[in-house]
């Protein structure tokens, strides 16, 4: 009616113009068209501003009123953090309303179904009073046709009758072998990923997509049509399918504009590609249908095949209808089944995998039920699969919480009254799945919790069939529901019976799930993140998928070896082997050094750093700063005189409370003991594994324990008090003094594991305080006591609880022996062959393995490699070895490190999206520090036989140092730096010295002055650590500064320690011309590259 009024007014305007001779006929006609267009626009805008608020029958339906001009809530919905956020907010505001009304573009009215009764009437009672919105039909119809999706009335009923039999549960169960076959193909792919270079790391969404596509095509059409092509087309079915549903950018643009402005006639490549793909796919399906129809009409076989695919069953059902549907409708239906059947199934499998990873206890319980069912029936039947209760619960809960269907829009084809609301024809009515699935009045207050057990007792509103809308309900329900559920369950059974599912490298699951979704490339928020309200980690530029996590690390190690061999070959170029050998032997150290691109200061510094000759560095008392065994050993504060000098008064002993007073105070202070116990277990024990937490069950009774436990508890309380902000150093000394008073008695009279554990803690404490004499005293007492461990060789048998405690204690002693002092090249006194001891991790049950256990086990393995293959390079015999022998030592150590690197558990990798655990950071710092120890002996510029390797070694050492700096920066913004273990000080010292070498080399080469940020950052870290590990940090800092000054830094390059406070890190690593291999080595965008420095030379 309104359009008629506008038309008549426009015609009247034209008549008036002609009547008064104001214009010619063409001008009048043009004005008439302009009047009509303008009038239409004014009418629509005016109607949009008036009708919804004053005349609409729906104006009293509750809904948001903070509308924006002419767009209602549309912009807010687009800008919301997730697609369901505003909907769920409205549900909470109007929980009892059957419908919620909001305005969209052009102030058009949209009704949201908000109650189970309204859902029942919309989806069932008045199902055929609704049609799909015209826009959606125009958008999707050109790809999928009419078929079941857009069929209405009797046409839709007829299609459902044709499909209900082929997709009934009995017929679907006959397809189980297809599901199982494709599930086993998926298992084979995962097996290859575990055995191959990916080491079990897979991107599951693409695998599920391809598996679901194969399943649905085989089940529906009787063959895997992935690579099927018709005789008249060069495109395969998969290529055609993707060409239609996943076109390039211009194709997507045309797809969305075409429903409003027809653009398919334009002769552009995007249109031509779409037409080719669409024609090819429909031709292939037509050929298959014609072939199947011809076979049935000819009745080539007297016996009907026992197993039929969906297409055959549907054609038979179509024949039985008498006047069946056309071939074109059958093609449309097949296309819709393939599209809907594989996308939603793959998405559901992806989200179930996510839930099982996020809740490992659910995964474990589900696996147990599956294995239990398989023990009764090895080849599970469809009925047996459907009878696994917890599997049904997990799948149902996943469909509720992570529904593959977000919404189902409808449009009223006639005036209807639903739940007391009169809805006029043409109104959009939408069922939002989340409004039902996340409604607390239906599902309870734990509606946001993934709880499969809620399905054990389905009562009340939950028992209403319309409480779950993953497949919709009523006549419009998904006809392939039974097929999808059995397919999902079959694949889950196959996966969980053969594999354990974990997030990549122990990363945060919520952060990792975002890349699983398909980002649209148009905006920084992908569909899956929108749908499920996660923070999206979409990035404009993504690295190539399936990038190896150690790939470039491995390549860098090989490149370093090639450089070493190439340098050796260059040295002997144009000479025979004998002459070359003679020439190398005759090369003097100074001549060898002159071949390097470094100045004299750098050459001296490199020689000092590689040979560890620090005797010229004297402390304030005139004695060397370093003393003791090994070539890079321990800080020493005192020098042992030849005889005791009785003329000099002994220093006054520190006042220590009497033992009786001390014990009375501690006995009454339960909160202190509990705090020290907690501090010890949280901040010390994870790094050293001194004791199992169960051994502290009786610590609250201290000092009323037996003598051995008194020794253990007093030692660990003292260790905790030293680093606890709630205690004092004096309290720590009191505990330690009491422990020391018990040592001799326990060592002679109470031999047991607690005594050995206490000795390890006391040795750690004294070493940490640079009390080397007592540190080594307790250290070697513990080693002596370890003779009685009787741990024997590792066997495959199950260990008893006592054996497990013994093995763990051994590894704690071994780890202390390796890290208590920075000594290198000294043989261990431990009387056991570590190669034959059961690994620490093998004593931990699989379900109890945590990050601390993993890192401790890896650290022990790492330091064993250093002891076995690297320490030999720090002995006096290394200097006299030939170049070939040195290269052989390097190659062997390098290969061991490379093998270790490849075997590192993926859970130890550090996720970019999650704050790293301290034990993770410490492990990777240790790893890079050991690499530095591998490289140092080959930095000697005065070794004629190895001089050609120095530049490559220097580059690798620099990369290791930069990786350590970056790892420490990851913790710098937290309060956790001060809780790093004391041996980290040794690593920071080496890191600082390498950064100093780099600064000196750049300065002396005449290059531009570079930032010394990394160098001074190390001193800032030492300063922070001195708050806890005062003696060790304060012994390290002056040594590093004196070494740097001794190398000859200029004043402007080494202005003093004050620069550490004034110079802020600006992201410049400070090394010009040095390729940084320390970050991003083969890491995907989910992981730091701080784990991947190249090995060796």
C-alpha positions, 0 to 999 in steps of 0.5 A: 500500500505504501509503495502504491502511494509513492508511485501515485505521488511520483506520477502526479509530479510528472503530470504537473510538470508536463501540464505547466510546460515546465519540462520536456517529457524526458526531463519529466520522466527523469524527475518522476523516477527521482521522486519515486526513489526519494519518496521510497527512501523517505518512506522507508526511513520514516517507517523505520523511525515510527513503526517499531515504536508506535505501531508494531504489534511487537512493541510491547515484547521485552527487549533492549531499548538502548538502540542506535539510530537506524541500526538498533543493536546490530553494531553492538552485536558486531562489536561484542566480544563474542556473538552470544554475549549480548544475547546471554545478557538479555536472557539474564535480564528477561529470564521469563519472557517467551521472546526477546525483541531487538532491532537490527539494521533499518530498525527491522524487528527480530524475535529471539526464542527465550523459553522451551515452550516458545522453542517447541511451538516455533520448531514443531507446532508451527514449523511449517508456518516458517520459511528461511529468510529470503536473504539466506536463501539467495546467499546459500541457495546458489551454492546448495540449491533448494533441497531440504534446507529451503524446501517448504510445505509438502515438498519438504515433507516429501524429502523428509519421507525419502530421507528418514529411512536411509538415515534411520538408526538401523541403516546408519549402524550398517555403516559402522565399518565405514566409520571404523575404517576411516577412524583407523586411517586417522590413527595411522596418520597419528602414528606416523606423526609420532614416529616422524619428525613432528613427534606426535604434534598434529593440528587436529582440525584439518585432520578431522575435517578431512576424515569427516569428509571421507566418512560422509562421502563414502557413507552417502555415495558408496565411495571416497570421492575426494579425488573423483572427477567426471569425464568432462571436468578436470577438477576433482570433487574436493577441488570443486567443493572447495572452489564453491565454499572457499572462494578467493577474496573477490569470490567471497565479496561477490557472494555476499553482494549478489543477493542484493545486486546481481553480479554473477553475470560479470565475466571476472575470474572469480565468477568463472571459477565459481561457475566451473566448480559448481557445474563440475560438482553437479555434473559428477553427482548427476553422473553418479545418480544416473549410474545408480538409477540405471543399475537399479532399473536393469536389476543386474543382480538377483540378490540385493546387496546387504549394505547400501549407501545413502544414495542408493537407499534414497533413490529406492525411497524416491521410487517408492514415492510414486511421483518422486522428486527430480534429479536436481532436488536429489543433487541439492540434497546430497550437496547439503548433506555433504556440507552440513555432515562434515563441517559440523562433525569435524567441529564437534570432534575438535571441541571434544578434543579440546574438552578432553585436553582441558580436563585430563581427568575426564579423558582418563575416565572416558578411556577407562570406560572405552577400554573396559568395553573393548575387553568385553567385546574387542570389535565394538558393535554400533550398539556397544558403542552407543551403550558406553554411558560416559561416552554418551555423556561427554558427547552430549555435554560437548554439544551443549557447551560447544554447539556446532550450530550458533543460530537458526533464523526463520521468517514467518510465512503467515500471521501466527500467535506463539506463547501468547505473542502475535507475530505478524507475517514477515517477522524474523524469529531466531533460535539462538542455541546459546540462549537455551544451552547457557540458560541457568534456569534450565541447566543450573548455576554450573551452566558454564562448567563442562560436566558430563555427569549432569547427563546421568540424571536428566530431570526437570527442564533438562528432560525437555527435548527442546533443551538441547538444540545442537541438531534443532528439533521438530520437522526441521531437525537434522536428518543425519543426527544418528549418523553424526553421533555414531561417527563422532563416537566411533572416532573418539573410541579409536583415538582414546583407545590408542592415544593420549591427547595433550596440548602442544608443549604443555601450553595453555589450552584456551590459548591454543584452541584459537588457532584451531578455528578458521580466521576469516582474514577480514578482522582480528577475531575468528569465528570459533573465538567469537562463538565461544567467547575466547580471546582470539590470537589471530595475527595478520601474518601467520607462519607456515603451518606444521612448522617443525619445532626443532627443525632449524635448531637441527639445521643450525647444528649441521651448519656449525659442523659444516663450518668447522669442516670447511674451515679445516679444508680451507686451511689445507687448500692447495696443499697435499695432506702431508704438507698441510699437516706440516704447515699446521704444526708450524703455525705459531699461536700468534700467527693463528690469532692474527688470522681472526677478525679481532683486535688484541683485547678481544683475542686476550679476552677470548683466551681467558674465557676459553682457558679459564685462567683467572689467576691474575684476578685478585680480590681486595685481600690480594688473594685470587678470587677463584680457588679449588679444583677444576679450571673454572671453579669456586669463589673463595673468601679466605686462604688457608694459612700454612699454620694456625696463627694464634697471635691473631684473635679469632673472630667472635662467634655469632650469638646463637640462641641456646638449643633449649630456648630454640626448641621451645620457641619452634615447638610453640610456633606451628604457623612458622613451621607450616610457612617454612614447609610450604615455602620449601616445597614451593620455592626450593624443592621443585628445583632440587627434589631434596625430599618427597612432600610426603616426608614432611607429613610430620614436620609440624611435630618438630622437634618431637621427632626421632633424631634422623627426622629432626636432622632433616626437618631442621636442615630444610627449615633452615634452607627455607628460612634463608630465602623466605621473606617471612623469616630471617638469615639469623633464624636460618643459621639457628636451624642449620646450627641445630642440624649440624649438631646432629650430623655426627650422631646421625651419620654414625648411629642413624643411617637412613635416607632422611640423614642422606637427604639432610646432608644434601640440603646442608651441602647445598646451604654451605655451597650457596653461602660460599662456605666451601670447606663445610659445603664439600664436607657435607657434600662428600659425607653424602657421597660416602653415605650413598655407597649404602643406597644399593640401587643396582642397575635399572630393570623393567620390573616394578619398584617398591616404595622404598626403592623409589624413595632411594632412587629419587634421593640418589638423583637429588644427590647427583643433581647437587653434585653437578650444580652446587659449584660452577666447577668444570672438569672435576670427576664426580665422587659418586660411586654409581654409574648413572647410565644404569640408574633408573631415571627419575621420571620412571619413578613417577606415576604417569598421572602424577608427572608435573612440570617440576618432575619433568624439568628435574628429570631433564636437568639430570639428563642434561648435566649427565651429558655435560659430565660425560662428554663436555667435562673432558674438554676442561681437563689438562689433557685437552690442551695437549690433544690434537686438532682431530681429537678435539674435533672428535670430542666436540662432534661427540658432545654436539651429537649427544646434545642434539639427540637430547634436544630432539628428545625433550618432552614437548610439555617443556616448551614455553607458550607465548600465551601463558606465563612460563613456570619458573622450573621451565625457565630454569631448565632452558637457561641450564640448557643454553648454559651447557651449550656455552660450556660446550663452546667455550674450549673452542674459543681459544684464538691461540690454538693453531689447529682450531683457530678457524672455528672461533668465529662460528663458536663465538656466534653460537656462544652469543646466541646462547647468551642472548637466549638466556637473557630473553628467558630471564626477561620473561620473568623480569616483570613478575615477582618470581625472579628472586625465587630462582635457585642459586645455581642460576647465578653461575649461568648469569655470570657466563651469560654476562661474560659472553655479552661482554666479549661481544661488546668488546669485539664490536668496540675494538673493530671500530664499529658503532657503539652498540647498546650494552643492554644485555650486558647490564641486564645480567647485572640487574638480575644479579642484583635482584638475586642478591636479595636472596642469594647474597653471598653468591651474587655479591661474589659473582658481580665484582668478579665479572666486572673485574674480568671485563676491566681486565680485558680492557674495556674503554671507559665509555663502553664500561662506564660503571655499574650505575649504567645498569640503573640508567640504561633501559632495555629498548629491544636492541640486543646490541650485536651488529652483524651477529646473526641471532639464532637464539629466538624463533628457531623453528618455533610455531607462533605458539611458542617462544624460540628461546629453546632453540640455540644451535649446538656447538661450533 
